[in-house]
Amino acid sequence: MINNNFLSKIHEAHLEDISKVKERKMTGYEYLSKNCDMVLSREDVSRKLVKFVDYFYETYIDEYCNFIENNLHKTVLGIVFSWEDYDKIAFDIINPNYDSFIKNKTKITK
């Protein structure tokens, strides 16, 4: 969300940390810990992305969890992502599903 500017306006108070994440000087996990008390809610997500987040968690959460366990060989709960993990998840899971969602969103009734 940070790399694609999909955080809501409530995060404008954390622009310095957002820049650090974009420059890979801080991980998303560190940002979440420092600025969100380890909780990401609908209010944190840009209105442009909320429907995708809802759809992703309803539709692809099993694929996401299986990828973490079978490809990254980590457990889903309590995972601390490295940039390498992020790149793999973004490339293999999130980006293709987002692209598909955008392409097919007129067909999605949720």
N, C-alpha and C positions, 0 to 999 in steps of 0.2 A: 504494500500500500504506500509506503514511504517513497520508494523508488519511482512509482508511477503517479505520485501526487494525489493519492486517494484517501488521505486523512481528512477528517472534518476540520472545520475552522477552529474548533476548541484546541487544536494542537498548535495554533499560531504562537502561543506563548513558549513553545519549545523549538523555535526555528534553528537555534544553534545545534541542538541535538539532532534535529532532522538533517541538517547539513552533514553532521558527523556520520550518520547512517549512510547517506548518499555517497560519501567519500570513503566508506568502509572503515572508518576509524571507530565506529561503535556498531554493534550488531543490533538487529531488530529486537532480539531478546533483551539486550541491555537497555534499549529504549523503553521497551514495555515495562521492565522492572523499575526503571528510574522515574518514568512519567505517567504510568498507568496502573501502578500497584499490581502488576501482572494480570490485569483484567482488560480485555478488549471487548468493548460493547458496541452496539449499533450506533451510539452517539459518537464513537471514535471514527466511524467510517463515513467517507463522503457519500452524499445522497446518490451520486453517480454509480457507486459500487454496491450499495446495500442489497439490491435485488440479486446481484451475482453472488455475494457472500451467503445470503439465505439459500439460494439455489445450490451453491457449491456444497454447503454443509448438509443439505438434504439429499443430494445426488451423488457426490463424489467423496464423502468422508471415508468410506470403506477403502476406496482406491488410494486415498491419501495415507491412511493408516497402514495399509499393506505395503505401500512404497517405502515408508519409513522403516518398517520392520524387515522387509525382504531385500530392499536395495541399499539402505543405509545401515542396516543391521543394528538399529537402535530401538528402544522402546518409545512408544508414543507419549506416554505420560512422563513428564519431567524432562523431556529432551531439551537440551541447550544447543541450539543450532549454530553451526559454524557457517562461514560464508560459503564454503564448499557445499555443505548440506543445502543451504538456501538456493544456490545456483542449480543444483540437481532437481530440487523440488519445483522450483519455478519453471525450469525448462521442460521437465517431464510431466508435471501434473497441473500446476496452476495456469501457466500461459496457454497451453493447448485447450484447456477447459474454458478459460476466459474467452479465447478466440471463438470457440464453438458456441458459447453462450451468446456472444455479440452477434454472430452470424445467424443464429436461430432464435433470437429473443422474441421475434414476432410470433413464433410458434409456441412459445412457452407461456402457459396460462397461470403459472404460480405467482 
